[in-house]
């Protein structure tokens, strides 16, 4: 299975490398107020892909941390209930 994983990784790397080599033409992005930026197409695509991934991950972080807090609270509540039940069972056994 590891060989297959490495094979797929190498094939994807070679495909992306070929894409990068073929798209080295300089493109010009024009912004507001006359500002413009010139860079190779591959650099611009990689930059905007990376920014999209970062924004997507950051948008999920709030929900992930909120779920972690809720899970921790449920675990604490559940462990205290189990402690009380085990103490009650022990008290019943001692009578």
Buried (B, 14 or more C-beta within 10 A) or exposed (E): EEEEEEEEEEEEEEEEEEEBEEBEEEBEEEEEEEEEEEBBBBBBBBEEEEEEEEEEEEEEEEEEEEEEEEEEEEEEEEEEEEEEEEEEEEEEEEE
